[in-house]
């Protein structure tokens, strides 16, 4: 008899793979549904970021990012061809007082008639607005001598000092006002930030953009409304 101890045969190692889909735990059907949702979201974004009305210089790729949505869209917002509301505040007794910039100077659209006007509603805490701020600053500097007036209106801020600090930090040389009560925001029937109104020299709204603009998109909008020589 051999002195070598017998060795029990080891069990065959079998590893049953967990059931997986095409990618990770997702099935082909789930991935197809997700793809359809992405396409639908892209179409919706193109619609939202395209300025309202007919404007030959406008295209969906003017927008750099999605806007910060604050609430439902109004039943009837301002559209191209409308006259923009005067930037006036209404006191409790019904008297009108002019909306002012950070230095207390009245901002009057009537005084800007004959110029190309870009009114930009934003907030210092709004990421899409922050991404657009350098574009406003550069476009304002580039086209100031050609008749462009940029008016930034900050909304839903704690106080004017926060807006002033933001303007100073980014060296904004265009007009900036703080709509602390939200009255101007409601007057213009807004529902997201940033929102831009491009106003032609005749005083009418040329286009409305609910999205942050790229430099190329902003330049196209501005050049479409510059005063003619």
C-alpha positions, 0 to 999 in steps of 0.5 A: 500500500502506498504511503502517499495520502489520497487527495480528494478531487476539487470541485470544478469552479463554475461562476455564474455571471449576473445577468446584465443588459447592453450597458451595465444593468440597462437593457436594450429597451431601456437604452432606446427609451433613454435615447428617445428622451435625450432627443426629445429634450434636445428638441425642446431646448432648441425651441426654448433657446430660439428667440421668439418671433421671426428673426433672420439672424437668430439660430438655436446655437446662439445659446451657450447653456440652458437658462435657470427657470424660475417659474411657468411661462406666462400665457402672453409674454412680450414678443418681437414687435411689441413696445417694451414697458417703461422702466418705472416703479409704481408706489403704493399711491399709484405714482410712478418713479423711474427705475434707477441704476446702482448710482441712483441715476434714472434708466429711461428707455425714452432717453435711449430711443435712437440707439440699439438697446440690449436689456439683460435680466440676470442674477449674480447667483445664477450660473447661466447668467455668470457664463454670459457676463463676459459676453455682455461686457465685451459686446458692450465695449465693442459696440458702444461707439456704434450706438449700443446701450446695454442695460443689465437688470439684476433680480431676486437679489438680497440687496443692491450691495451684492449687485454692486460687488458683482459689477465691480468684480467683473468690471462691468462698464454698462448700466446695471440696476437692481430690481429688488422688489421684482416689479420690473421682472414681473412687468416684463413677464419673465420666467427664466434667467438670463433673458435678453430683449433686443430693442431697435432704434425705433423703440420696438422689440426686435427679439427675445432670447431666453438663454445665455448667449455666446459671443457670436450669437450676441454679436449677430443680435446686436448688429441686426439692431444697430442704428443705420448711418 
